[in-house]
Amino acid sequence: MPPEPIDLDAQATSPLRPEALAAMWPLLEGRHWNPHSAHRGGRQAKAVLEVARMQVAALLGVPAETVVFTSGATEANNLALKGAMEGAAAKRGRLVTFATEHSCVLQSALHLGRLGRPVAILPVLADGMPDLAAFAEALAGGDVALVSAMWVNNEIGSIWPIARMAALAHQYGALFHSDAAQAFGKLGLADSGADLISLSAHKIGGPKGIGALYVAPGTKLSPQMDGGYQEGKIRSGTQAPALAAGFGAAASAATPEATARHARALMAVALAILAAVPHRVNGPDPRGESRWPGNLSVTFPGVDSSRLISALPGLALSTGSACSSGSGKPSHVLEAIGLSDALAKQTLRLGWNDSMSKDMFSDALQQLVGVVARLAPNP
C-alpha cells in the first residue's frame, strides 16, 4: 500500500486518539450488550454510556444530563433547528442563520422554509465575521424564535463572538444554537449562554458516527426520530457504547490550550513558507484572535486547485468542506465573503492538528509552494 498522505485536511476529520481506541476496543471485541436492556449486561453497557456522557459534558463545561448523544454534528444540527422550530419556539416565528453556516444547517433552514416557516439567512462581512448591527436589526422585530450561528467556521476559521450573540438573542426572547463541531476541544466553550450546542466526536480524535447536542435545561425540542426515545425523550435509537466510549475518551484527552499553542506555531511556519508565492488569505487575520490558528483558506491566483490536489498525491488537501465536495459547486462560504467562482476554484483549505510535527508540516508546505510556483502563470 502507498504511504498515508500528510494530513493538511484537519477540518474534515482527525486521526483516532490512542485513548479513544483503547476505550473502544473491549466493547468491540465483546460486551455486546444493548445499553437499553434491563439485565446486568445492559446495565453495564448503560454505565459506559453515562461515563462517556460525563466526559463530554466535562469538556463542554455543562451538566451531564444536558448532553444528548446523536450520530454526529449533522444530526445534532438537524435536531436543534427542526426540533426547536417545530417545538415551543415555533409559536414565535422566524429562524435566523447566516450565509457561511455548514451545509446541514443551511439545508435544514431551507427545509423549514419549504414547510412555511419564516427563515432569514443573513450575509456576513468580507472577512467572514458576523455583521452584528445587521444581526441586532434582524432580532429587533421580536419575532425570532431561534438563531443558529457557527462557533468556528470550517472553511475560513473565523471565531464568532458566540456569548455576545447569544446574549443579544436572549434579549429579544430568541433561543440560540451554535454548531461547535470545529470549536469543541480547541476553545473554552463554557458559559457561552447558548441554549443548544452541536458537537462531533471525529473532529477531536474520537470515532466517526457519534456526536452530541447540548440542550440547556428547560429548552423544548420536538423529536425528529420516533421510537423508544432512549436519549431523554428527545432522540430515539439504540446507542453504541463503543462509539460513546471513544468519544468520551477523546474528550477527556483533549487539551485545548496546548492544541491552540501548537496550531499557532504551525501557522507561523505556514505564513513564512507561503510568502514565497503570490497568494491571498481568506477570512480573518491569521495572526488575530478572531481566527482559529489551525486553518488557512488560501487563494493562489491563476492556479486551479483541482490541478494542485492532483499534482500533490502525497498531501491530503481539500478545496472546502468535505461534506460538500461532491457537489461540484464553488464553496458557498467563499461566495458569501465575496470571492468570484474563478477565485474560489483557485482556493485550498489547509488545516493541521495535534499530530502534525513542525518538520513534517514544513516539508508539506514546501512541496505545496513548489508546485504552486510551477503551475502559476508567468508574470
C-alpha positions in Angstrom: 0.0 0.0 0.0 1.2 3.6 -0.7 2.1 5.6 2.4 -0.5 7.7 4.1 -0.7 11.3 2.7 0.4 14.1 5.0 -2.8 15.4 6.5 -3.5 19.0 5.6 -7.3 18.5 5.8 -7.7 18.6 9.5 -11.1 20.4 9.4 -12.6 17.3 7.6 -11.6 14.8 10.4 -8.9 13.9 12.8 -6.9 10.7 13.5 -8.3 8.4 16.2 -6.6 9.1 19.5 -4.9 6.1 21.2 -7.0 6.8 24.3 -10.2 6.5 22.2 -9.2 3.3 20.6 -8.2 1.8 24.0 -11.6 2.7 25.4 -13.4 1.3 22.4 -11.6 -2.0 21.9 -13.0 -4.1 24.7 -16.5 -3.1 23.6 -15.7 -4.1 20.0 -14.2 -7.5 21.0 -17.1 -8.4 23.4 -19.6 -6.8 25.8 -22.1 -6.7 23.0 -25.0 -5.7 25.3 -27.8 -3.3 24.4 -27.4 -0.4 26.8 -31.2 0.0 27.0 -31.8 -3.6 28.2 -32.7 -4.1 31.9 -30.4 -7.1 32.6 -26.9 -6.9 34.1 -25.2 -6.8 30.7 -27.5 -4.0 29.6 -26.8 -2.1 32.8 -23.0 -2.4 32.2 -23.4 -1.1 28.7 -25.5 1.8 30.0 -22.8 2.6 32.6 -20.3 3.0 29.7 -22.7 5.5 28.0 -23.1 7.5 31.2 -19.4 7.7 31.9 -18.9 8.9 28.3 -21.7 11.5 28.7 -19.9 12.9 31.8 -16.6 13.1 30.0 -18.1 15.0 27.0 -20.1 17.3 29.4 -16.9 18.0 31.5 -15.0 19.3 28.4 -18.0 21.4 27.4 -18.5 22.6 31.0 -22.1 21.6 31.4 -24.1 19.1 33.5 -24.0 15.5 32.1 -27.8 15.3 31.9 -27.9 18.1 29.3 -25.9 16.1 26.7 -27.8 14.1 24.2 -25.8 11.6 22.0 -26.5 11.7 18.3 -25.0 10.1 15.2 -22.8 13.2 14.6 -23.0 17.0 14.4 -25.2 16.8 11.3 -27.9 15.1 13.2 -27.4 17.4 16.2 -27.8 20.4 13.9 -30.9 19.0 12.3 -32.4 18.2 15.7 -31.6 21.6 17.1 -33.1 23.6 14.2 -36.1 21.4 13.3 -36.7 20.4 16.9 -36.8 23.9 18.2 -38.8 25.3 15.2 -41.3 22.5 15.4 -41.4 22.7 19.2 -42.3 25.5 21.6 -40.2 28.1 19.8 -42.3 27.6 16.7 -45.0 29.9 18.1 -42.7 32.9 17.9 -41.8 32.8 14.2 -38.6 33.2 12.4 -35.3 31.3 12.2 -32.2 33.5 11.7 -29.0 32.0 10.5 -26.0 33.0 8.4 -24.7 32.5 4.8 -21.5 30.9 6.0 -23.1 28.1 8.1 -22.4 24.4 7.4 -24.5 22.9 4.6 -26.5 20.8 7.1 -27.7 24.0 8.9 -28.5 25.8 5.6 -30.3 22.7 4.2 -32.3 22.4 7.5 -33.2 26.1 7.2 -34.3 25.6 3.6 -36.4 22.5 4.7 -38.1 24.7 7.3 -38.7 27.3 4.7 -40.4 24.8 2.4 -42.7 23.9 5.3 -43.7 27.6 5.5 -41.6 28.7 8.5 -40.1 32.2 8.0 -36.3 32.0 7.6 -33.7 34.7 7.3 -30.2 33.9 6.1 -28.0 36.9 7.0 -24.9 37.9 5.0 -21.5 38.2 6.7 -18.7 40.7 6.5 -15.9 40.4 3.9 -13.7 38.7 6.5 -16.3 36.1 7.4 -17.3 37.6 10.7 -20.9 38.4 11.6 -22.4 41.9 10.9 -23.6 42.4 14.5 -25.5 45.5 13.5 -27.5 43.6 10.9 -28.0 40.8 13.4 -29.4 43.2 16.0 -31.7 44.6 13.4 -33.0 41.2 12.4 -33.8 40.5 16.1 -35.4 43.8 16.8 -38.8 42.8 15.3 -39.3 40.5 18.3 -40.5 37.6 16.1 -37.3 35.5 16.0 -37.7 32.0 17.5 -34.2 30.7 17.0 -30.7 31.8 16.0 -28.1 29.4 14.6 -24.5 30.6 14.3 -21.4 28.5 13.8 -18.7 28.9 16.5 -15.6 28.3 14.3 -16.1 28.2 10.6 -15.0 25.0 9.0 -13.6 26.7 5.8 -12.2 30.1 6.8 -11.5 29.6 10.6 -13.5 32.6 11.8 -14.2 32.5 15.5 -17.5 34.2 16.2 -18.4 36.0 19.5 -21.0 33.4 20.5 -21.5 34.6 24.1 -22.2 38.1 22.9 -24.6 36.9 20.1 -26.4 34.5 22.5 -26.9 37.4 25.0 -28.4 39.6 22.3 -30.7 36.8 21.0 -31.9 36.2 24.6 -32.5 40.0 25.0 -35.1 39.6 22.2 -36.6 36.4 23.5 -35.0 34.0 21.0 -33.3 30.7 21.6 -29.6 30.4 20.5 -27.9 27.4 18.8 -24.3 27.1 17.8 -22.6 24.4 15.6 -19.4 23.9 17.6 -18.1 20.9 15.7 -14.9 22.9 14.9 -14.6 24.6 18.3 -15.1 21.7 20.7 -11.7 20.6 22.2 -10.0 23.7 20.8 -11.6 26.6 22.6 -13.1 27.0 26.0 -16.9 26.8 25.4 -18.2 27.1 29.0 -20.6 29.8 30.0 -21.5 30.8 26.4 -25.2 31.2 27.2 -26.1 29.1 24.2 -29.3 27.0 24.6 -28.2 24.4 22.1 -24.7 23.3 21.1 -23.8 20.7 18.4 -20.7 18.6 18.8 -18.8 16.0 16.8 -16.5 13.2 18.0 -14.3 12.7 15.0 -13.2 16.3 14.9 -11.4 15.8 18.3 -9.8 12.4 17.8 -12.9 10.3 18.5 -14.7 7.9 16.2 -17.0 8.8 13.3 -20.6 8.0 13.8 -21.3 9.8 17.0 -21.8 13.4 18.2 -23.9 15.2 20.7 -26.3 18.0 21.3 -26.2 20.1 24.4 -29.7 21.1 25.4 -30.0 23.7 28.1 -32.4 22.9 31.0 -35.9 24.0 30.0 -35.3 24.1 26.3 -38.1 22.2 24.5 -37.4 20.3 21.3 -39.7 18.2 19.1 -38.0 14.8 18.5 -37.0 14.2 14.8 -37.0 10.3 15.1 -39.8 8.4 16.7 -39.1 5.2 18.6 -38.0 4.3 22.1 -36.7 7.8 23.0 -33.6 6.4 24.5 -31.9 9.7 24.8 -34.0 11.7 27.2 -37.2 11.6 25.2 -35.6 13.7 22.5 -33.8 11.2 20.4 -34.6 7.5 19.6 -32.4 4.7 18.6 -30.1 2.1 20.2 -26.9 3.8 21.2 -23.4 2.3 20.5 -21.4 2.1 23.8 -18.1 1.6 21.9 -18.6 4.8 20.0 -19.6 6.7 23.1 -16.6 5.3 25.0 -14.3 6.6 22.2 -16.0 10.0 22.2 -15.7 10.3 25.9 -12.1 9.2 26.0 -11.2 11.7 23.2 -12.9 14.5 25.2 -11.0 13.6 28.3 -7.7 13.6 26.4 -8.4 16.9 24.7 -6.1 19.8 25.7 -7.5 23.0 24.2 -4.7 25.3 25.4 -1.9 23.0 24.2 -3.7 22.4 20.9 -4.0 26.2 20.3 -0.3 26.8 21.1 0.7 24.1 18.6 -1.7 25.4 16.0 -0.3 29.0 16.4 3.3 27.7 16.0 2.4 25.9 12.7 0.5 29.0 11.5 3.7 31.0 11.7 5.5 28.3 9.7 2.8 28.3 7.1 2.7 32.1 6.6 6.5 32.2 6.3 6.6 29.5 3.6 3.6 30.8 1.7 5.3 34.2 1.4 7.4 32.7 -1.4 4.4 32.6 -3.9 1.6 35.0 -4.7 -1.4 34.2 -2.6 -4.3 35.7 -0.6 -5.6 34.5 2.7 -9.4 34.4 3.0 -11.2 35.2 6.3 -9.9 36.9 9.4 -6.3 37.9 10.1 -4.5 34.6 10.5 -2.5 36.1 13.4 -5.5 37.6 15.1 -7.8 36.5 17.9 -10.8 36.1 15.5 -9.3 33.1 13.6 -8.6 29.5 14.7 -4.9 29.2 14.0 -5.1 25.7 12.7 -6.8 26.8 9.5 -5.9 28.7 6.3 -8.1 29.3 3.3 -5.6 30.3 0.6 -6.2 31.5 -2.9 -3.4 31.0 -5.4 -4.2 33.4 -8.3 -4.2 31.6 -11.7 -3.6 28.1 -10.2 -6.5 25.7 -10.4 -7.0 24.0 -7.0 -8.0 20.7 -8.6 -4.7 20.6 -10.5 -2.8 21.3 -7.3 -4.5 18.5 -5.5 -3.8 16.1 -8.4 -0.2 17.1 -8.6 0.4 16.5 -4.8 -0.8 12.9 -4.1 1.4 12.8 -1.0 -0.7 15.5 0.6 -4.2 15.4 1.8 -5.7 18.6 0.5 -9.2 19.9 0.0 -10.9 22.9 -1.5 -13.5 23.3 1.2 -16.0 21.3 3.3 -15.7 17.5 2.8 -19.5 17.3 3.2 -20.0 19.4 0.0 -17.0 18.2 -2.1 -19.2 16.0 -4.3 -21.5 18.8 -5.4 -19.0 20.3 -7.9 -20.1 23.8 -6.9 -17.8 26.5 -5.6 -17.8 26.9 -1.9 -20.9 28.8 -0.6 -18.6 30.2 2.2 -16.2 31.7 -0.2 -19.1 33.1 -2.2 -20.6 34.6 0.9 -17.3 36.6 1.6 -17.2 37.9 -1.9 -14.9 35.6 -3.9 -15.8 35.0 -7.5 -16.3 31.5 -8.9 -13.0 31.8 -10.6 -11.1 32.7 -7.4 -13.0 30.0 -5.4 -11.7 27.4 -7.8 -8.2 28.6 -7.1 -8.5 28.2 -3.4 -7.4 25.5 -1.0 -8.4 24.9 2.6 -5.4 24.0 4.7 -5.8 22.5 8.2 -3.5 20.9 10.7 -3.9 19.1 14.1 -2.0 18.0 17.2 -0.3 15.0 15.5 1.5 17.2 12.9 5.2 17.8 13.6 6.8 21.0 12.7 9.3 19.3 10.3 6.6 17.3 8.6 4.4 20.4 8.2 7.3 22.4 6.8 8.1 19.7 4.3 4.4 19.5 3.2 4.2 23.3 2.8 7.4 23.4 0.8 6.0 20.7 -1.5 2.9 22.8 -2.0 4.7 26.0 -2.7 7.0 24.3 -5.2 4.0 23.0 -7.2 2.2 26.4 -7.0 5.3 28.1 -8.4 5.5 25.6 -11.3 1.7 25.9 -12.1 1.4 29.7 -11.7 1.0 31.7 -14.8 4.1 33.7 -15.9 4.0 37.3 -14.6 
